[in-house]
Amino acid sequence: MRPPAACGLTCERARNITRLVLAARGVTGTEADDALLVVTELVSNARRHAGGVTAFRIRCLESQAVVEVSDARPDLPVNRPTPAGIPGRFGWLMINRIAERVAAEPRGAGKTITVVLPAHGRPSSRKGAAAAGRRGPQH
């Protein structure tokens, strides 16, 4: 039995959660934009190709943002050369170029993709960084 999708988490909702977490740590500019781009790509792909998002989490560490998106299919992403005339297939390449670290691991009936990005912000309380983006349904 497949795990239920996390209440149909949308790209918009995932971006809003990401903005809150990053803002709580004072992460702005290109680093915030890159995190939003990665979140959009991961959530979009989970919804379009992998049975939906089953868990979403973002947290800030010392100088990094860690994004985790789980979905309902165990198939791992593959880097494939794409001719310029064919649309798509550039998201995974983009994520790997932006990220400091990327991991894709099978988990149960699905997989979790973890992306670590630079996120240098102002120091703040742990409350804002950890509170948003819990696992499971997001409302």
LOFI-445839 format. One record per residue (C-alpha): residue number from 1; residue in three letters; x, z, y. Coordinates in nm, 2 decimals, m for minus. Each point is the difference from the previous one (the first is absolute). Layout:
LOFI-445839
> NUM; ALA; X; Z; Y
...
end
This chain:
LOFI-445839
> 1; MET; 0.00; 0.00; 0.00
> 2; ARG; 0.14; m0.09; 0.34
> 3; PRO; 0.02; 0.26; 0.27
> 4; PRO; m0.25; m0.04; 0.28
> 5; ALA; 0.12; m0.17; 0.32
> 6; ALA; 0.06; 0.24; 0.28
> 7; CYS; m0.34; m0.05; 0.16
> 8; GLY; 0.09; m0.36; 0.08
> 9; LEU; 0.28; 0.09; 0.23
> 10; THR; 0.03; m0.27; 0.26
> 11; CYS; 0.31; m0.13; 0.18
> 12; GLU; m0.15; 0.13; 0.32
> 13; ARG; m0.05; 0.35; m0.13
> 14; ALA; 0.35; 0.01; m0.15
> 15; ARG; 0.15; m0.11; 0.33
> 16; ASN; m0.20; 0.27; 0.18
> 17; ILE; 0.13; 0.27; m0.23
> 18; THR; 0.36; m0.14; 0.04
> 19; ARG; m0.03; 0.00; 0.38
> 20; LEU; m0.11; 0.37; m0.01
> 21; VAL; 0.29; 0.10; m0.23
> 22; LEU; 0.26; m0.19; 0.21
> 23; ALA; m0.14; 0.12; 0.33
> 24; ALA; 0.02; 0.36; m0.12
> 25; ARG; 0.38; m0.06; m0.05
> 26; GLY; 0.05; m0.20; 0.32
> 27; VAL; 0.08; m0.32; m0.18
> 28; THR; m0.07; m0.30; 0.22
> 29; GLY; 0.11; m0.35; 0.08
> 30; THR; 0.15; m0.23; m0.26
> 31; GLU; 0.02; 0.27; m0.27
> 32; ALA; m0.38; 0.08; 0.04
> 33; ASP; m0.08; m0.38; 0.00
> 34; ASP; 0.21; m0.05; m0.32
> 35; ALA; m0.18; 0.28; m0.17
> 36; LEU; m0.34; m0.14; 0.10
> 37; LEU; 0.10; m0.34; m0.13
> 38; VAL; 0.11; 0.14; m0.33
> 39; VAL; m0.31; 0.21; m0.05
> 40; THR; m0.22; m0.30; 0.08
> 41; GLU; 0.18; m0.22; m0.25
> 42; LEU; 0.00; 0.25; m0.28
> 43; VAL; m0.37; 0.10; 0.04
> 44; SER; m0.11; m0.36; 0.05
> 45; ASN; 0.18; m0.11; m0.32
> 46; ALA; m0.14; 0.30; m0.20
> 47; ARG; m0.35; m0.10; 0.11
> 48; ARG; 0.05; m0.37; m0.05
> 49; HIS; 0.20; m0.02; m0.32
> 50; ALA; 0.01; 0.34; m0.17
> 51; GLY; m0.35; 0.15; m0.04
> 52; GLY; 0.01; 0.20; 0.32
> 53; VAL; 0.19; 0.30; 0.14
> 54; THR; m0.02; 0.30; m0.22
> 55; ALA; 0.22; 0.23; 0.22
> 56; PHE; 0.16; m0.02; 0.34
> 57; ARG; 0.26; 0.23; 0.15
> 58; ILE; 0.23; m0.01; 0.30
> 59; ARG; 0.23; 0.28; 0.10
> 60; CYS; 0.29; 0.04; 0.24
> 61; LEU; 0.33; 0.15; m0.10
> 62; GLU; 0.30; 0.07; 0.22
> 63; SER; 0.05; m0.36; 0.13
> 64; GLN; m0.22; m0.20; m0.25
> 65; ALA; m0.35; m0.08; m0.07
> 66; VAL; m0.10; m0.02; m0.37
> 67; VAL; m0.30; m0.22; m0.08
> 68; GLU; m0.16; 0.02; m0.35
> 69; VAL; m0.28; m0.24; m0.11
> 70; SER; m0.14; 0.02; m0.35
> 71; ASP; m0.23; m0.26; m0.15
> 72; ALA; m0.18; m0.07; m0.32
> 73; ARG; 0.23; m0.27; m0.16
> 74; PRO; 0.33; 0.07; m0.17
> 75; ASP; 0.15; m0.34; 0.08
> 76; LEU; 0.31; 0.05; 0.22
> 77; PRO; 0.07; m0.22; 0.31
> 78; VAL; 0.23; m0.29; m0.06
> 79; ASN; 0.23; m0.18; 0.24
> 80; ARG; m0.06; m0.37; m0.03
> 81; PRO; 0.13; m0.28; 0.21
> 82; THR; m0.28; m0.16; 0.19
> 83; PRO; 0.01; m0.35; 0.15
> 84; ALA; m0.06; 0.00; 0.37
> 85; GLY; m0.32; m0.20; m0.05
> 86; ILE; m0.17; 0.25; m0.22
> 87; PRO; m0.18; 0.29; 0.18
> 88; GLY; 0.06; 0.36; m0.10
> 89; ARG; 0.26; 0.18; m0.22
> 90; PHE; 0.20; 0.11; 0.31
> 91; GLY; m0.13; 0.36; 0.02
> 92; TRP; 0.22; 0.14; m0.28
> 93; LEU; 0.30; m0.17; 0.14
> 94; MET; m0.08; 0.14; 0.35
> 95; ILE; m0.05; 0.36; m0.14
> 96; ASN; 0.34; m0.02; m0.17
> 97; ARG; 0.17; m0.11; 0.31
> 98; ILE; m0.16; 0.26; 0.22
> 99; ALA; 0.04; 0.30; m0.23
> 100; GLU; 0.29; 0.23; m0.07
> 101; ARG; m0.12; 0.03; m0.36
> 102; VAL; m0.28; m0.14; m0.21
> 103; ALA; m0.12; 0.11; m0.34
> 104; ALA; m0.28; m0.12; m0.22
> 105; GLU; m0.09; 0.21; m0.30
> 106; PRO; m0.27; m0.03; m0.27
> 107; ARG; m0.23; 0.30; 0.01
> 108; GLY; m0.27; 0.04; m0.26
> 109; ALA; m0.22; m0.31; 0.01
> 110; GLY; 0.15; m0.11; 0.34
> 111; LYS; 0.31; 0.03; 0.21
> 112; THR; 0.13; 0.17; 0.31
> 113; ILE; 0.21; m0.18; 0.26
> 114; THR; 0.22; 0.23; 0.21
> 115; VAL; 0.16; m0.13; 0.32
> 116; VAL; 0.24; 0.20; 0.21
> 117; LEU; 0.04; m0.11; 0.36
> 118; PRO; 0.20; 0.12; 0.30
> 119; ALA; m0.21; 0.23; 0.22
> 120; HIS; 0.20; 0.18; 0.26
> 121; GLY; m0.24; 0.20; 0.22
> 122; ARG; 0.00; 0.32; 0.19
> 123; PRO; 0.01; 0.32; m0.20
> 124; SER; m0.34; 0.15; m0.06
> 125; SER; m0.18; 0.25; m0.22
> 126; ARG; m0.04; m0.08; m0.37
> 127; LYS; m0.38; 0.04; 0.04
> 128; GLY; m0.06; m0.35; 0.15
> 129; ALA; 0.24; m0.18; m0.23
> 130; ALA; m0.13; 0.13; m0.32
> 131; ALA; m0.37; 0.05; 0.07
> 132; ALA; m0.11; m0.37; 0.03
> 133; GLY; 0.03; m0.24; m0.28
> 134; ARG; m0.08; 0.22; m0.30
> 135; ARG; m0.05; m0.16; m0.34
> 136; GLY; m0.34; m0.11; m0.11
> 137; PRO; m0.30; m0.11; 0.20
> 138; GLN; 0.04; m0.03; 0.38
> 139; HIS; m0.30; 0.03; 0.23
end
